[in-house]
Amino acid sequence: MLQLLIIDKTGTINQKKVRNMKEDEIYKKCGFKDNDNFAERACWKVKIDGDTHTVKCFARDEGRASTENKYDLPPPIDTKLYFGSMVLINTDGDTYKDLTLDLWDKIYEKLFGGFEDLSATAQEDEKEADELENVPKEMKTKDGYLKDGFVVDSNSDDGDDDGDDDDDDDDESWNDDYSELEYEEYQFTDDD
C-alpha cells in the first residue's frame, strides 16, 4: 500500500493509502468525476536526511467560486489559485514512495527556507537587556519612550495647541450677501 496526501479545499491535509497508483486516474482520489483541468502543477526535488524526494502536486486550476483551495503551497506555485482537493505524491523516477504527513512537514519547511521557532526566541528575548535601562529619566517621556523627536510628550508645546481656537469664530462671521442662492416662492397649481 502506498501513502499519499490529499489536501482538501479548506487546507486540511489527510494521509491516504492506495493500492495501485496511476497518475492518469489520480483525480479520482480527490473526488472529481473527470480529469478536466486536473494535471501536475509542480514538482519539487528535495534532499531530506540524505534521501532525495521528488514530490509532485496535482490540482485543478479551474473551478467554481468558493471552491478555491486555501492551502499555502510552496514556491513556485504559491501565487496560483487551485480549486477543490489536491494530491501530493512522492516519486523516485518511475517508482512511487510513501509520503507521510511528517515527511511532508520536513519537505514543506525546507521548500520555504525554514521556519523560526517563536517559543525559543521568546525565551532569548526575555534574557536581553533593556535598551532604555541606562538612559536618564529626563531623556524619556512619562510613558518611558526615548525623546528623540519621533514620539512627542503630550505636555510639550507645539505652538498650535494653546487652547485658543480662532477657527470657531469663522463660522459665525460668514456673510450671506455673496451667496448665489436666492429664495424663490413656488406656487402650486391644479393645472398640471
FIPATI-587492 format. One record per atom (N, C-alpha, C): residue in one letter; x, y, z. Coordinates in steps of 0.05 Angstrom, whole numbers, padded with zeros to 5 digits, always signed. Layout:
// residues N
AXYZ
...
// end
This chain:
// residues 192
M+00017-00024+00000
M+00000+00000+00000
M+00018+00025+00000
L+00010+00043-00017
L+00025+00068-00020
L+00011+00091-00005
Q+00026+00108+00008
Q+00014+00131+00022
Q+00018+00156+00006
L-00003+00172+00003
L-00002+00198-00009
L-00018+00218+00008
L-00016+00243+00001
L-00030+00263+00016
L-00052+00277-00001
I-00075+00280+00011
I-00097+00295-00001
I-00101+00321+00014
I-00100+00343+00000
I-00105+00369+00013
I-00133+00378+00005
D-00151+00379+00024
D-00179+00387+00016
D-00180+00417+00013
K-00203+00428+00004
K-00205+00456-00003
K-00202+00474+00021
T-00206+00464+00046
T-00202+00481+00070
T-00173+00482+00078
G-00156+00466+00065
G-00128+00467+00071
G-00119+00445+00091
T-00138+00427+00098
T-00132+00405+00115
T-00118+00382+00100
I-00096+00371+00111
I-00082+00350+00097
I-00090+00323+00109
N-00096+00304+00092
N-00104+00277+00101
N-00086+00257+00087
Q-00076+00238+00103
Q-00060+00216+00092
Q-00079+00195+00082
K-00073+00184+00058
K-00090+00164+00046
K-00072+00141+00035
K-00081+00117+00039
K-00067+00093+00028
K-00081+00084+00003
V-00066+00079-00018
V-00077+00069-00043
V-00063+00043-00051
R-00078+00026-00065
R-00066+00000-00073
R-00050+00004-00099
N-00062+00012-00120
N-00048+00016-00145
N-00049+00045-00153
M-00026+00055-00161
M-00023+00084-00167
M-00021+00088-00197
K-00040+00103-00208
K-00038+00110-00236
K-00042+00140-00237
E-00023+00155-00249
E-00025+00184-00249
E-00048+00194-00266
D-00056+00178-00286
D-00079+00188-00303
D-00106+00183-00289
E-00106+00170-00266
E-00131+00166-00251
E-00130+00178-00223
I-00109+00194-00218
I-00106+00205-00191
I-00127+00226-00184
Y-00140+00237-00204
Y-00162+00257-00199
Y-00185+00244-00183
K-00188+00218-00185
K-00209+00204-00170
K-00204+00205-00140
K-00179+00206-00132
K-00172+00207-00104
K-00181+00233-00091
C-00185+00254-00108
C-00194+00280-00099
C-00224+00282-00099
G-00238+00262-00109
G-00267+00263-00110
G-00278+00275-00136
F-00261+00280-00156
F-00270+00291-00181
F-00281+00269-00199
K-00302+00276-00214
K-00314+00256-00232
K-00299+00253-00258
D-00285+00275-00266
D-00269+00274-00291
D-00243+00289-00286
N-00225+00286-00305
N-00198+00299-00302
N-00196+00325-00317
D-00218+00339-00322
D-00217+00366-00335
D-00201+00385-00318
N-00180+00397-00330
N-00163+00417-00318
N-00147+00406-00294
F-00146+00380-00291
F-00132+00367-00269
F-00105+00357-00280
A-00083+00368-00270
A-00057+00360-00280
A-00036+00365-00259
E-00011+00356-00266
E+00011+00361-00248
E+00018+00391-00249
R+00019+00404-00226
R+00023+00433-00225
R+00051+00440-00216
A+00064+00422-00201
A+00091+00428-00191
A+00105+00402-00185
C+00132+00404-00186
C+00149+00381-00179
C+00173+00392-00164
W+00174+00385-00138
W+00196+00394-00121
W+00215+00371-00115
K+00241+00377-00119
K+00262+00357-00113
K+00277+00367-00088
V+00276+00351-00067
V+00287+00360-00041
V+00302+00337-00029
K+00325+00344-00016
K+00341+00324-00002
K+00336+00327+00028
I+00325+00306+00041
I+00319+00306+00069
I+00332+00282+00082
D+00348+00286+00102
D+00361+00264+00117
D+00376+00245+00098
G+00389+00256+00078
G+00405+00240+00059
G+00390+00227+00037
D+00363+00228+00038
D+00347+00216+00017
D+00336+00238-00001
T+00335+00233-00027
T+00324+00252-00046
T+00295+00245-00051
H+00278+00265-00047
H+00249+00262-00051
H+00239+00280-00074
T+00224+00269-00092
T+00211+00285-00113
T+00181+00285-00108
V+00171+00307-00100
V+00142+00309-00093
V+00128+00323-00116
K+00107+00311-00125
K+00091+00322-00147
K+00064+00331-00135
C+00055+00354-00144
C+00029+00365-00136
C+00010+00364-00160
F-00013+00351-00156
F-00034+00350-00177
F-00057+00366-00167
A-00068+00384-00185
A-00090+00401-00176
A-00106+00410-00201
R-00129+00421-00196
R-00146+00432-00216
R-00144+00462-00215
D-00138+00475-00239
D-00134+00504-00239
D-00159+00520-00249
E-00181+00506-00253
E-00206+00520-00259
E-00228+00508-00242
G-00247+00525-00234
G-00269+00515-00218
G-00288+00538-00211
R-00308+00530-00195
R-00328+00550-00187
R-00318+00567-00164
A-00329+00591-00161
A-00323+00608-00138
A-00331+00593-00112
S-00317+00599-00092
S-00320+00587-00065
S-00309+00558-00063
T-00297+00548-00084
T-00285+00521-00082
T-00254+00524-00084
E-00244+00548-00080
E-00215+00552-00081
E-00202+00537-00058
N-00178+00526-00063
N-00163+00512-00043
N-00148+00532-00026
K-00151+00531+00000
K-00139+00551+00019
K-00111+00544+00027
Y-00100+00522+00019
Y-00073+00513+00028
Y-00051+00531+00016
D-00032+00538+00033
D-00009+00555+00025
D+00013+00537+00014
L+00014+00536-00013
L+00034+00519-00026
L+00061+00532-00028
P+00082+00517-00029
P+00109+00528-00032
P+00114+00539-00060
P+00134+00556-00063
P+00141+00567-00090
P+00148+00544-00108
P+00144+00546-00133
P+00136+00568-00150
P+00106+00571-00154
I+00090+00554-00141
I+00061+00556-00146
I+00046+00569-00123
D+00060+00584-00107
D+00048+00597-00084
D+00029+00620-00090
T+00031+00630-00115
T+00013+00652-00123
T-00010+00644-00141
K-00010+00619-00148
K-00031+00609-00166
K-00055+00600-00150
L-00078+00600-00162
L-00103+00592-00150
L-00112+00565-00160
Y-00118+00547-00141
Y-00127+00520-00148
Y-00154+00514-00135
F-00169+00495-00146
F-00196+00491-00138
F-00200+00462-00128
G-00216+00458-00108
G-00222+00432-00097
G-00198+00420-00083
S-00198+00393-00082
S-00176+00379-00068
S-00151+00377-00086
M-00128+00373-00074
M-00103+00370-00088
M-00090+00344-00078
V-00072+00333-00093
V-00058+00308-00086
V-00028+00313-00087
L-00014+00303-00066
L+00015+00304-00065
L+00025+00275-00065
I+00043+00269-00084
I+00055+00242-00085
I+00085+00244-00085
N+00099+00224-00075
N+00128+00223-00073
N+00137+00202-00093
T+00155+00210-00111
T+00165+00192-00132
T+00196+00190-00131
D+00205+00168-00142
D+00234+00164-00145
D+00237+00153-00173
G+00238+00171-00193
G+00239+00162-00221
G+00211+00152-00229
D+00210+00126-00236
D+00185+00114-00244
D+00170+00100-00221
T+00183+00098-00198
T+00170+00085-00176
T+00159+00105-00156
Y+00139+00097-00141
Y+00127+00114-00121
Y+00136+00106-00094
K+00140+00127-00077
K+00148+00123-00049
K+00126+00135-00031
D+00126+00125-00006
D+00106+00136+00013
D+00112+00165+00019
L+00091+00181+00021
L+00092+00208+00030
L+00075+00211+00055
T+00088+00212+00078
T+00073+00215+00103
T+00071+00245+00110
L+00054+00250+00129
L+00050+00278+00138
L+00075+00289+00151
D+00089+00272+00167
D+00114+00281+00179
D+00136+00288+00158
L+00138+00271+00138
L+00157+00276+00117
L+00150+00301+00101
W+00124+00305+00095
W+00116+00329+00081
W+00122+00354+00097
D+00118+00353+00124
D+00124+00376+00141
D+00154+00384+00138
K+00172+00364+00138
K+00200+00370+00134
K+00206+00382+00107
I+00194+00370+00086
I+00198+00380+00058
I+00187+00408+00056
Y+00163+00412+00067
Y+00150+00438+00066
Y+00167+00460+00079
E+00178+00454+00102
E+00195+00473+00116
E+00220+00479+00100
K+00232+00458+00087
K+00256+00462+00071
K+00250+00479+00046
L+00226+00474+00033
L+00219+00490+00010
L+00214+00519+00016
F+00205+00525+00040
F+00201+00553+00048
F+00226+00565+00060
G+00247+00550+00062
G+00272+00561+00073
G+00274+00560+00103
G+00257+00544+00116
G+00257+00541+00145
G+00239+00560+00159
F+00230+00553+00182
F+00213+00570+00199
F+00227+00575+00225
E+00222+00598+00237
E+00233+00605+00263
E+00215+00595+00285
D+00226+00583+00305
D+00211+00574+00328
D+00207+00598+00347
L+00183+00609+00348
L+00179+00633+00363
L+00180+00629+00393
S+00173+00605+00402
S+00175+00600+00431
S+00204+00600+00441
A+00222+00590+00424
A+00251+00590+00432
A+00262+00619+00432
T+00254+00635+00412
T+00264+00662+00412
T+00252+00680+00433
A+00228+00673+00443
A+00215+00688+00464
A+00231+00686+00489
Q+00242+00663+00495
Q+00259+00660+00519
Q+00285+00676+00516
E+00296+00677+00493
E+00320+00693+00488
E+00314+00722+00491
D+00291+00731+00481
D+00284+00759+00483
D+00281+00768+00512
E+00271+00751+00529
E+00268+00758+00558
E+00294+00762+00571
K+00315+00748+00562
K+00342+00750+00574
K+00357+00775+00565
E+00348+00787+00543
E+00362+00811+00533
E+00359+00835+00551
A+00380+00851+00553
A+00379+00875+00569
A+00361+00896+00556
D+00348+00912+00573
D+00330+00934+00563
D+00348+00956+00552
E+00343+00965+00528
E+00360+00986+00515
E+00357+01013+00529
L+00334+01018+00541
L+00329+01044+00554
L+00335+01044+00584
E+00346+01022+00594
E+00351+01020+00622
E+00371+01040+00632
N+00392+01046+00617
N+00414+01064+00625
N+00410+01092+00615
V+00387+01099+00603
V+00381+01126+00594
V+00370+01142+00617
P+00380+01167+00621
P+00370+01183+00643
P+00340+01189+00640
K+00326+01192+00663
K+00297+01195+00663
K+00288+01220+00648
E+00304+01242+00648
E+00296+01266+00634
E+00297+01264+00604
M+00311+01243+00594
M+00312+01238+00566
M+00289+01220+00556
K+00271+01212+00575
K+00248+01195+00568
K+00222+01210+00572
T+00202+01202+00558
T+00175+01212+00563
T+00164+01199+00588
K+00140+01208+00597
K+00129+01197+00621
K+00120+01168+00616
D+00117+01160+00591
D+00110+01132+00585
D+00134+01114+00582
G+00159+01126+00583
G+00183+01110+00581
G+00196+01109+00554
Y+00186+01125+00535
Y+00198+01125+00508
Y+00220+01146+00507
L+00239+01141+00489
L+00261+01160+00485
L+00252+01185+00471
K+00259+01208+00482
K+00252+01234+00469
K+00272+01239+00447
D+00265+01230+00423
D+00283+01234+00400
D+00269+01249+00378
G+00246+01262+00384
G+00232+01276+00363
G+00211+01260+00349
F+00214+01233+00352
F+00194+01216+00338
F+00169+01213+00355
V+00173+01208+00381
V+00150+01207+00399
V+00150+01233+00414
V+00128+01247+00414
V+00125+01273+00427
V+00111+01270+00453
D+00121+01282+00474
D+00108+01282+00500
D+00082+01297+00498
S+00062+01288+00512
S+00035+01301+00509
S+00034+01329+00521
N+00052+01335+00540
N+00051+01362+00552
N+00070+01382+00539
S+00082+01374+00517
S+00101+01393+00503
S+00085+01413+00487
D+00096+01437+00484
D+00083+01458+00469
D+00091+01457+00439
D+00071+01455+00422
D+00076+01455+00394
D+00071+01482+00381
G+00059+01500+00396
G+00052+01526+00385
G+00024+01527+00375
D+00013+01504+00367
D-00014+01503+00357
D-00034+01498+00379
D-00026+01484+00399
D-00045+01476+00420
D-00044+01495+00444
D-00052+01520+00440
D-00052+01538+00462
D-00079+01540+00475
G-00098+01524+00466
G-00125+01523+00477
G-00143+01544+00467
D-00133+01562+00450
D-00150+01584+00439
D-00156+01577+00410
D-00180+01569+00404
D-00188+01562+00377
D-00200+01586+00363
D-00186+01598+00344
D-00196+01620+00329
D-00214+01611+00306
D-00214+01585+00300
D-00230+01575+00278
D-00260+01575+00284
D-00267+01575+00309
D-00296+01575+00316
D-00310+01601+00307
D-00295+01623+00308
D-00307+01649+00301
D-00313+01652+00271
D-00299+01637+00255
D-00303+01639+00226
D-00331+01632+00217
D-00343+01612+00230
D-00370+01604+00223
D-00391+01625+00229
E-00387+01639+00251
E-00406+01659+00259
E-00405+01685+00242
S-00382+01691+00231
S-00379+01716+00216
S-00384+01713+00186
W-00393+01690+00178
W-00398+01686+00149
W-00422+01702+00141
N-00419+01716+00119
N-00440+01733+00109
N-00454+01720+00086
D-00481+01723+00086
D-00497+01710+00065
D-00501+01728+00041
D-00490+01753+00041
D-00494+01772+00019
D-00482+01762-00007
Y-00462+01746-00006
Y-00448+01738-00031
Y-00457+01710-00041
S-00477+01700-00030
S-00487+01673-00038
S-00501+01675-00065
E-00497+01655-00082
E-00510+01654-00108
E-00539+01644-00106
L-00545+01633-00084
L-00572+01621-00080
L-00591+01643-00071
E-00615+01642-00081
E-00636+01660-00073
E-00661+01644-00066
Y-00677+01656-00049
Y-00702+01643-00041
Y-00723+01651-00061
E-00736+01631-00072
E-00759+01636-00090
E-00783+01622-00080
E-00805+01636-00082
E-00830+01624-00073
E-00842+01608-00096
Y-00851+01584-00090
Y-00862+01566-00110
Y-00892+01566-00107
Q-00906+01568-00129
Q-00935+01568-00128
Q-00945+01542-00140
F-00962+01529-00125
F-00974+01504-00133
F-01000+01510-00148
T-01004+01497-00170
T-01030+01500-00184
T-01041+01472-00190
D-01067+01472-00196
D-01080+01447-00203
D-01081+01442-00232
D-01068+01459-00249
D-01069+01457-00278
D-01054+01433-00289
D-01035+01423-00275
D-01018+01401-00285
D-01034+01377-00284
// end
